[in-house]
Amino acid sequence: MTGNAPRVALVTGAGSGFGRGIAYKFAKDGVAVVVADIVDKAGQETVDAITSKGGKAIYVHCDVTKREDWDAALAATEQAFGGINFVINNAGWTYQSKPVLQTTDKDFDLCIDVNLKSIFHSVHVMLPAFRRTREKGGPAVMVNVASTAGIMGRPGLSWYCASKAAVISVTKNLSIEFGAEQIRFNAICPVIGNTGLKSKFVGELPEEAFLKTIPLGRCSEPEALTATPPPADIANSTCFLCTDEASFLTGVALPVDGGRLA
Ligand SMILES: NC(=O)c1ccc[n+]([C@@H]2O[C@H](COP(=O)([O-])OP(=O)(O)OC[C@H]3O[C@@H](n4cnc5c(N)ncnc54)[C@H](O)[C@@H]3O)[C@@H](O)[C@H]2O)c1
């Protein structure tokens, strides 16, 4: 990060996986972090890991499918840190990979509600706050965690893929609508990663077979608090998109995929 003003990020789904890695990376870069999740114990663990190393973080219980939780998350953010610069819509859900005719109404509704309608809520709640941030001259950036599955087909995950394609589409549209206000919107498209959702994505396919489709030959990684490997693939790219160095990047859907889409 550059610039002198303290910066504040809200990361949804920061109790585990990519979201936790993104929260850790922001904290390492000196950004105050609002850890939002529905699993309170896991979210608090992320906060404790950050504050024990001298970083600034608070936990908010926020079910991203509920508008009132977004309202409460913004109020808690403003009370704790005085404003907001970065919103990372990372919380996501999928059903176990299966033939499309076996998918249920619940599978469909949860993919759309958690992966897409969450962004609808975040836009309605956070954009007025972003405008206040811009009036004071601070950066305002939203990063939406989509997927390579939003760009290419993944048999067995049709409705999940559709929800992530919609995430990419809305990200591009928002970047156009708010460009004149210098509010930026980008999407990150991870390839399969070593997180809690991995087994649902892989399905019956042996992991070695999937790895052969990734030129760099490994899964993407969330981040550890330490400086040692594993690398922080998704966190590094997500936090980069929030820096001043990325100030001319908006409307991008960035694959972080070891070459899977090449
Ligand atoms: N792991 C992968 O292979 C992969 C690949 C591409 C994209 N993604 C995307 O990355 C994002 C993060 O997933 P992950 O892989 O780290 O999985 P994860 O299961 O480790 O983390 C997801 C987090 O979201 C939280 N969450 C779930 N529903 C929520 C809700 N309604 N409100 C608030 N929080 C909620 C969970 O409690 C959990 O902490 C998701 O959007 C996912 O679709 C994952």
The ligand as a MOL file (V3000), in Angstrom:
LIG
                    3D

  0  0  0     0  0            999 V3000
M  V30 BEGIN CTAB
M  V30 COUNTS 44 48 0 0 0
M  V30 BEGIN ATOM
M  V30 1 N -11.0960 -23.0440 -3.2050 0
M  V30 2 C -11.1880 -22.9900 -4.5210 0
M  V30 3 O -10.7700 -23.9120 -5.2150 0
M  V30 4 C -11.8000 -21.7890 -5.1890 0
M  V30 5 C -11.5630 -21.5890 -6.5510 0
M  V30 6 C -12.1240 -20.4780 -7.1640 0
M  V30 7 C -12.8760 -19.5840 -6.4300 0
M  V30 8 N -13.0850 -19.8100 -5.0990 0 CHG=1
M  V30 9 C -13.8670 -18.8320 -4.3590 0
M  V30 10 O -13.0810 -18.3390 -3.2980 0
M  V30 11 C -13.9440 -17.8060 -2.2880 0
M  V30 12 C -13.4720 -18.2740 -0.9170 0
M  V30 13 O -13.6750 -19.6720 -0.8110 0
M  V30 14 P -12.6130 -20.6530 -0.1250 0
M  V30 15 O -12.1730 -21.5720 -1.1830 0
M  V30 16 O -11.6070 -19.8780 0.6330 0 CHG=-1
M  V30 17 O -13.5760 -21.5060 0.8160 0
M  V30 18 P -13.6870 -21.6310 2.3990 0
M  V30 19 O -14.8290 -22.5600 2.6100 0
M  V30 20 O -12.3710 -21.9620 2.9940 0
M  V30 21 O -14.0870 -20.1730 2.8630 0
M  V30 22 C -15.3570 -19.6330 2.6650 0
M  V30 23 C -15.6950 -18.7410 3.8470 0
M  V30 24 O -16.9480 -18.0960 3.5700 0
M  V30 25 C -17.7570 -18.1590 4.7430 0
M  V30 26 N -19.1540 -18.0780 4.3650 0
M  V30 27 C -19.9120 -19.0040 3.7390 0
M  V30 28 N -21.1690 -18.5730 3.5990 0
M  V30 29 C -21.2080 -17.3100 4.1260 0
M  V30 30 C -22.2220 -16.3340 4.2770 0
M  V30 31 N -23.4700 -16.5650 3.8580 0
M  V30 32 N -21.8970 -15.1610 4.8540 0
M  V30 33 C -20.6300 -14.9150 5.2810 0
M  V30 34 N -19.6400 -15.8080 5.1870 0
M  V30 35 C -19.9240 -17.0050 4.6130 0
M  V30 36 C -17.3980 -19.4910 5.3790 0
M  V30 37 O -17.7520 -19.5430 6.7370 0
M  V30 38 C -15.8820 -19.5330 5.1580 0
M  V30 39 O -15.1790 -18.9000 6.2070 0
M  V30 40 C -15.3560 -18.2530 -2.6650 0
M  V30 41 O -16.0450 -17.1790 -3.2630 0
M  V30 42 C -15.1100 -19.3570 -3.6780 0
M  V30 43 O -16.1900 -19.5130 -4.5680 0
M  V30 44 C -12.5630 -20.8810 -4.4610 0
M  V30 END ATOM
M  V30 BEGIN BOND
M  V30 1 1 1 2
M  V30 2 2 2 3
M  V30 3 1 2 4
M  V30 4 1 4 5
M  V30 5 2 4 44
M  V30 6 2 5 6
M  V30 7 1 6 7
M  V30 8 2 7 8
M  V30 9 1 8 9
M  V30 10 1 8 44
M  V30 11 1 9 10
M  V30 12 1 9 42
M  V30 13 1 10 11
M  V30 14 1 11 12
M  V30 15 1 11 40
M  V30 16 1 12 13
M  V30 17 1 13 14
M  V30 18 2 14 15
M  V30 19 1 14 16
M  V30 20 1 14 17
M  V30 21 1 17 18
M  V30 22 2 18 19
M  V30 23 1 18 20
M  V30 24 1 18 21
M  V30 25 1 21 22
M  V30 26 1 22 23
M  V30 27 1 23 24
M  V30 28 1 23 38
M  V30 29 1 24 25
M  V30 30 1 25 26
M  V30 31 1 25 36
M  V30 32 1 26 27
M  V30 33 1 26 35
M  V30 34 2 27 28
M  V30 35 1 28 29
M  V30 36 1 29 30
M  V30 37 2 29 35
M  V30 38 1 30 31
M  V30 39 2 30 32
M  V30 40 1 32 33
M  V30 41 2 33 34
M  V30 42 1 34 35
M  V30 43 1 36 37
M  V30 44 1 36 38
M  V30 45 1 38 39
M  V30 46 1 40 41
M  V30 47 1 40 42
M  V30 48 1 42 43
M  V30 END BOND
M  V30 END CTAB
M  END
